[in-house]
Amino acid sequence: MEIIKVEIIKDYMINNNLSKKSFCKLCKISYETLQKILHNQYNFRVNAIFKVAKVLNVEVTELFNDNKK
């Protein structure tokens, strides 16, 4: 089950011609943290997703899938 909408992050990087490392610098997160987020691993700090949301200019809640069904 994917909890993070990684397509939003990937689309942003593509649309802004950013490498993963460049995106990490913008977000002030480590490359390893980004990898964890993109692979929906759950062992990253919560503040990292807030930093990503700020760069993407979205509410943090927009990055989470609503899996209630």
N, C-alpha and C positions, 0 to 999 in steps of 0.2 A: 504494500500500500504506500503510495507516494503522498507525503504530507506537504511537501513544498512544491509549488508550481515552478519547476525549473525552467519551463519554456519561456516564462517572462524574463528571467535572467539571461537566458541564451539569446532571446530575441533582442534584448537591449544591447548585448555585446556585439551582435551581428550588425544591428542598425547603426551603432556608433563606431564600428570598425575597431573594436577593442579586443586585445588578446586577454586571456584569463589573467595573466600577470598584471596587465594594465588596469583591468577591472578591480583586481585586489588592491592595487595602490589607491585607486579612487575611493574604495570602500574602507580602506585602512584595516583590512583583514589579511590573514596569511593565505598563501596559495593552498595549503593543506585544508584550511577551513572551507574555502570555496569548493574544493573537491568533495568534501564531506557533504556540503549543501547540495551540490549538483548530483550527487549519487544517493541522495536521500538517506544518508547515514544520520543517526540521531545524536551523535556525540560531539556536537559543536556548541559553543556558548550562545546563549539566547541573544546577547547583545550583537552578535555578528549579523543576525537576520535583520535587526533594527538598522544597522549600518548599511546593509544592502538595500533595504527599503528606502532609506534616505537618498541614496545615490539614484535609485530608480524613480524617485519622486512618487512613490505609492505608499498607501497605508500598509503597515506590516501585515494586517489581516488579509490583504489582497494576495499575499504570497503563499497563503495556506489553502490547501484543498479542503473543501467541506465534504467529508465522506459520510455524512449522516444520511442514511437511506433506509 
